[in-house]
Amino acid sequence: MSLHPVLPVLDDLARVIGGMAPEHDTAPTPCEGLDVIGLRRHLLGGIGYFTVVLADPADDRRGRPDPRAYVGPDEPEVLRTAIELLSGAVRAALADGVETVSVKVPDLGGTFPGDHVLSMLLAEAVVHGWDAARATGQSWQPDPAASEVAHALLAQQIKPEYRGGEGMPFAAEVPVHASAPALDRLLGFAGRSPDWRRPAVEQG
């Protein structure tokens, strides 16, 4: 079993979540419409869902976990534990050859190649990891190859009609120069400005 690029990204995501403090909860994030606590709960739902999907690629009797079930002061630690569980599920799935089989993803209404599902998870982790890191003043420097894989996946999935406007799942693409680093190009395609910075805290 080779090391899949999603594994170090998940490890780094756990680090960022561990660096969250209560004062971050209501801070804005680069993910439009979500503050830190909203982003964390979004991640809780997604992380739990991918864990279940990878646990049994042939089983379609599953639903997305409700992130509201995790509300509480220990949310960051709950999310870190969930990420560790997902990492374990990824390692087990890789050992079982998930990259070469079809995986049912009910929320997307179909069955996808296992390597495609892992790329979906990678894109989720890289982009939202950057969201969380920027919102809380932490570093985020994934392997450029991970950003390239995530970008290629999103380029397949995000159609123009899915962007912008109320109720759309993705923001409008932010223009980024073709010579920019891989992460910046990925972020721009995902509707983020790579230059986004958290607002300065006013001193009373």
Secondary structure, 3 states (H helix, E strand, C coil): CCCCCHHHHHHHHHHHHHCCCHHHCCCECCCCCCEHHHHHHHHHHHHHHHHHHHHCCCCCCCCCCCHHHHCCCCHHHHHHHHHHHHHHHHHHHHHCCHHHCEEEEHHHCEEEEHHHHHHHHHHHHHHHHHHHHHHCCCCCCCCHHHHHHHHHHHHHHCCHHHECCCCCCECCCCCCCCCCCHHHHHHHHCCCCCCCCCCCCCCC
